[in-house]
Amino acid sequence: MKGLDLCRRYFREVAWPALQEHFPEYLDRIACGLIGPGSDVFGFDDAISQDHNWGPRFWVVLSTRDYASVGNRMQEVLLAKVPASFEGYEIRPFPPGAGERHARVRDIRELCESLLGHAELPSNDVAWLGIAEHRLFELQAGEVWHDPGRLLTVIREKAAYFPEMVWRKRMAFFWEGLFFADNFVRSAFRNDRVAEQMYLGWALHCILRLAFMLNRRYAPYRKWLHRAFRGLPLLANELDPLWADMIDGMSPRLKRDAFRACLEVLGRATNRLGLIEPQPFDEETAYASSGAGFNCYGFATAIQQTITGPLARLSHWDGAPDQWAFDLGSAKPSGYPEIVRALFGQTCEQAESE
């Protein structure tokens, strides 16, 4: 049983008749569906997923004006009139006493704030750095079953992908991140197992996230990163066979060769974009022989040099908070805009005035 299939039937057979009966005058002005966080929303749920916040549920989204008029009453009526169980399933909240409701009525601005950290999509590239990528993935995930006024659909379309310069800025950062991930190989040769594993995680994170960027697809948070990666149209078939030797290679040389092969796949794909002069793969440094020896830094700086507008004022190692911070997945990005403003205050002010 897939959760989204269950929720779709639940909405059409149980919730929609209740909305027709109690709120007929609002049917042309609401959006109904299920988006946001959750393995069921992503289509990644399994039997393990059913232990918390999984089960029949739906969202109703209202304009801010309509929410002020009827939002609380609609929430109360739906919770009272729509049964919480369907086909033998009901939600097991986590933590107990909190968690997901079977019916949620949302103000469109509050919904955007909770997902993106902004009540509406920002108008400048620096502000876009304050939006966590996995929240944009969640905005696009799931299904919208009813939206005659395109209340929710318009926002999803406008946020279909990063603005061009934000995309380039994020790619430059991940190439810089891969430059430091080379410590995975150097630690393996030192037989420093703890450092090796820490840098292995960072290397995999940067490779996977950069692969999503080269596909122009949003990436989910870490738990589902590889699962979603396997569905990418480009690069997945080339990269996926290389993980085994990076993770379980019987020697540092095997691990290094697998890491180098991953970097070459990403390098070819980046050169094919036509954004930069094709970059050589080999790094010209005195210590290249002790690592993968790949020109990650060259790719990072070359991409940064193509950026125009306010993000051109930042270095290639200046990334978005969700690129360099370990996100718990459930953590909201409400603080990310403030982090970006604190780090890049003058650039933010200039971007807002332009």
C-alpha positions, 0 to 999 in steps of 0.5 A, a space after each residue: 500500500 502506497 500512502 499517496 494512493 491511499 490519501 488520494 482515494 481518501 480525499 475523493 471518497 470521504 473529504 471531497 463530499 464533506 467539502 461539497 456539503 459544508 463549504 460549497 461556496 469555496 470550492 472554486 477558490 481552494 486548492 486540495 492535495 498533499 505536498 510537503 515532507 513525508 516519504 509517502 508524499 515522495 512515493 518512497 514509503 514502505 512498511 517501515 514508514 507506517 510507524 509515524 505520520 503515515 496514513 489517510 490525510 490531505 491539505 486544503 489551501 486557502 488564500 490569505 483573505 479566505 483563510 482569515 474569513 473561514 480557515 479556522 471554521 473549515 479546520 474545525 468542521 473537517 476534523 469533526 466531520 471527516 473520519 480519521 480512519 480509512 480502509 483500516 488505516 489511520 495516522 500514528 502521530 509522532 511525537 505522541 500528541 503531536 504530528 500530522 492531522 488527517 485534515 489540514 487547512 493552510 493559509 497559502 502565505 503561511 504554507 510558503 513561509 513554513 516550507 521556504 522561509 518566505 511568505 512568497 518567492 523572493 525576487 533576488 538571487 541572494 535571498 534564494 540562497 536562504 531557501 533550503 533545497 530539500 524544501 523546494 523538493 517538498 514543494 514540488 513533491 506529492 499531488 494537487 488534486 483540485 486547484 481551479 484557481 491555480 492558487 498552489 499550482 502557480 507557486 509550484 510553477 514559479 519555483 520549478 527550479 533555481 534561478 540561473 545564477 543561483 544554480 551556477 552559484 550552488 554548483 560552484 560550491 559543490 565543486 569546491 566541496 569536492 576539492 576538500 572531499 579529497 581528504 577521503 582518499 588521503 585519510 584512507 592512505 593514512 589508515 585513519 578510519 574515522 576521518 576517512 568515513 567522515 570525509 566519505 560521507 561528505 564526498 558522497 553528499 557533494 557528488 549526489 547533490 551535484 548530480 541533481 544540479 546537473 540534471 536541474 532537479 531539486 534534491 531531497 534531504 539526506 535520508 532520501 538523497 540516494 533513493 531519489 538519485 536513482 531516478 535521475 535521467 542523467 548520470 545515475 547509471 554512470 555513478 551508481 556502480 562506483 559507490 561500492 568501491 568508494 565505500 567497501 574498496 579493499 584498498 585505498 587505491 580502489 577507493 581513490 580510483 572509484 572517487 576519481 571515476 565519479 569526479 570524471 563523470 561529473 566533470 564531463 557533464 559540467 563541461 558539456 553544459 557549455 557554461 565554461 571553457 572545458 576544464 582539464 581533469 588533472 589537478 596541477 599541485 605538488 600533492 596531487 599524487 596523494 589524492 584523486 588529483 582531480 581539478 575540482 578547484 578549477 571547475 569551481 572557479 570557472 563556474 564562479 567566473 560566469 556568474 553575474 549580478 549580486 552573487 558575483 560578489 561572493 566567493 565560490 566557497 560561499 554557499 547556501 546554509 543547506 549546502 554546508 550544514 547537516 540538516 536534520 530533514 525535519 528542521 524548518 528553514 525559517 532561520 536560513 534567510 537570517 543566516 544568509 543576511 548575517 553572512 552576506 549583509 552588504 550583498 543582500 542590501 545591494 541585491 534588494 536595492 537593485 
